[in-house]
Amino acid sequence: MGPLLEVKNLQTQFVTKEGIVRAVNNISYELNTGETLGIVGESGCGKSVGALSLLRLIPSPPGKIVAGEILFDGIDLLKVHESEIERIRGNRIAMIFQDPMTSLNPMMPIGRQISESLELHLKMTKKAARAKAIELLEMVRIPSAADRIDDYPIQFSGGMRQRVMIAMALSCNPQILIADEPTTALDVTIQAQITDLVNRLREEIGMAVIWITHDLGVVAGLTDRVIVMYAGRIVEEAPVEELYENPRHPYTIGLLGSVPRLDEERPEKLTSIEGMPPDMIDYPSGCPFYARCTFRIDRCLESPPDLREVGPGHKAACIVDVTSSTLPTSGIS
Amino acid sequence: MLRLLLKRAVHSFFLITAVVSVVFLTTFVIGDPVRALLPAETPEEIVEKYREERGFNRPVLVQYIDYMSHAFVGDFGDSWWQRTPALPIALRPLPATFQLGILAMTLATSLGIPIGVYAGMKPGSWADRLATVTSLLGVSMPLIWLCPMLAFIFAVTLGLLPTAGYGSWQHMVLPTIALAALPLGRIVQITRASIIDELVKQYVTTARAKGLPYRRVLVQHVLRNALLPVITVSGWEFVLVVSGYTIIVEAVFGWPGVGWMLFSAIRIRDVPLLAATAFVIAVVVVAINFAIDILYIIVNPLIRYE
């Protein structure tokens, strides 16, 4: 059996007055049934645009998916008719978003926002959908769900609204849940509750999860496999433990060096990555990380490096064989 | 919610009191009502006699209290022109104004909202540009120019419609178009801006991610949010239509409404009638605002939690 979702050479761009923004550049990855995949990267690296592209939710114009294939259950989501992808959205692939304060319609009771999906995809009657919505709110642990079903989003806290979003996303038992930084806007204690909740429900429903975040800490405890993105490209892909133990891309090494770890006896000094990500309009012709890389050599400028196998299930897009113990090249100033 | 309405009612009472006070101040204190009433060459003794007879020589504060206590029960004195109580005369043209005002607002909203929604859905398209330019034209045409132009083109040159008057539906066409032009333009602009604002909000993406077709997202999610500012603006425009625009439109087209009455009262210097008409307009303005508040509460359930 092949993978549940297969992304091949996806490219998404935005046309702006200043020029074409190359938000997602030729990314390919797979997602297996029931698997949790983490996509990590800093703001603007294309991780959210990449996720929205999966469901063709890029605002167009100015956005456009210019190339690639997204194979889900044997069909290419980029080729099917709009009505076909509407049958998949919220039904077989659902999505939750970063800011729970703005993700819900402020003028519609939360119960209605949940039952809407049920009526649409599962052809439930209004009454049955309402009963199911209460059940879903109980599943995400909203206290006295039956009394709160007609409340408006304004009457809920941020964490509660994210629970409502999750209830909404899981209403039709999706095969894939795309979680686009769902905990970023929440307090740390609430973050843990939300990640635990998604994890528990994932096991119950048996769905696959794509968890997008800039927080390596969240990824460590939650995912099976991690993709690291930089400037719209995948720079490294590895099973989660392997990535933490043996990062093979200079960017990943830099990222891990900037995260405090509790499991080491004498914590090392935290480091930061100097410089800024490249201009996404005037995109560099060589390796996009060149300007900030401590391991760079002249050959890096020739062309953007492709992902290559560096270990079992482990790929990195770097022509230099680096590990966390490699010393930086002396040639940089 | 009831408290909100009660607060509004108290607010409205003070507003109307203020309007009547200002009318009193400008007509009886700053102006000289007796000189306004009598011919210019009247001898001084007669002017004084008149002043005494009608109590205009009393201290201003006494006159004010006397005036307000009568105004409070709807007594603005007799019209100098018709010699009967002024308020009933001022009320008589109200239905004619509402007839025109409601027709114009119905036209403006039923055309303006769909045009604004369509333009807002496709900003930058040729349809949007057409709507933007036309609405700009609508809001920037002075009525004092538009009314005679309409009369000149459709009545004088083409002879399709009567130039002025009251009675048949043909008489209503030109004044309605003139009255609707400004509100229509403004409703198109605000609806378009509001739709553009709403469509980029995150909840729209959420609704799309649920699998709802675009049309359903627009109707079930976006419209309700987007129409709130449109309701507010339409309310203001309705107020302006019946209390401001009609004065010009009714004067030009000879429509026997409140604006025409106000215009006539000024022309014939009938001070009590002028005061009564101003009072009627103030009450209408307050009443419309009240109705808009109630409509807003019905459409926006969140007002209860704010």
Interface residues (C-beta under 8 A of the other chain):
Chain A: L52 L55 L57 P59 E82 S83 E86 R87 I88 R89 G90 N91 A94 M95 F97 D99 T102 S103 L104 N105 P106 M107 M108 E116 S117 L120 H121 Y152 I154 Q155 M165 M168
Chain B: V200 K201 Q202 Y203 T205 T206 A207 R208 A209 K210 G211 L212 P213 Q220 H221 R224 N225 N300 P301 L302 Y305
